[in-house]
Amino acid sequence: MTNMTKTNPQLSAAVRTITGKKVKQLRKQGIIPATIYGQEMTPMSVQFVEKEINSVFDHVGESGLVDLMLEGKKLPILFRNPQYHPVMGTLTHIDCFKVNLKEKINAFVPIEFIGESAAVKAGKVLVEVVNEVEVEALPTDLPEKIEVDLAALETIDSEVTIADLIVDRTKVEIKNDPEQVVIKVEEPKVEEEPVAEETGDVVVAPAMNQKTPEEKAADDAKAAEEKKKDKE
């Protein structure tokens, strides 16, 4: 039998000398600032080529090990705390957590839904409750994702809980409550349209939108008083 050893993606980083507000200059040049931290090391400011970091991060997320190449050294890291531009949605900064391959760590692993549900084909809807779980494992044993087969959801009472998730429990401990629902089947919600009360040909607005003459007069007086204060 051939021993298949998992190969981690590699990513090159360079030491970053530009910090503070000046990092905007880097981003304009297609460079993403980052910080490396971990046990037995002083935090370091580094930078990545934007295209390279996006390609690797899109693939491994925050649960996949990456071999970070820095000044001739290979550092096993996990990505942490990605930050994005509020408008463009592009990556603007990311942390790199240097791990000890011999010590267990906690990480959040995404859940990926696969297959088709017979309940959906019958007109029911799936309600996704959890899309990631917290696990504890050695860095090399961390799953990049946990798959859930929707084919198991056949009826209105069907659901998948944390206890149903398939992982190697001898190596990976899921920290979430075992009874927590991950995804379930529900009846589709029917939205009822509000019906206006009619009197002859006149449509009566809801009472909450109507005001008595006294209330209107009070509002007018209050508005006049506030306008007077503004002038003063």
Number of C-alpha atoms within 10 A of each C-alpha: 3 4 5 6 6 7 9 14 14 16 19 16 20 15 15 16 10 15 12 6 7 9 18 15 11 18 17 9 10 12 20 24 26 21 18 22 16 14 10 9 9 9 14 15 18 21 25 22 18 18 11 15 19 15 11 15 20 9 12 18 19 22 22 23 27 23 18 22 15 14 10 8 9 14 20 20 24 23 21 17 11 15 13 13 10 9 6 7 9 12 18 18 20 22 19 24 21 22 21 17 14 10 10 18 14 16 22 20 21 19 17 12 15 11 11 14 19 15 22 20 10 11 10 18 17 19 14 13 13 14 14 16 18 13 20 17 20 17 22 18 15 23 20 17 18 16 15 18 14 20 14 15 20 18 16 16 11 14 19 21 16 18 14 13 17 10 15 10 10 7 13 16 15 20 14 13 11 13 11 13 17 22 21 19 21 18 14 11 8 6 6 6 6 6 6 10 11 10 8 7 6 8 10 12 11 9 7 6 6 11 11 8 9 9 11 12 12 12 13 11 12 12 12 12 11 11 11 10 9 8 6 6
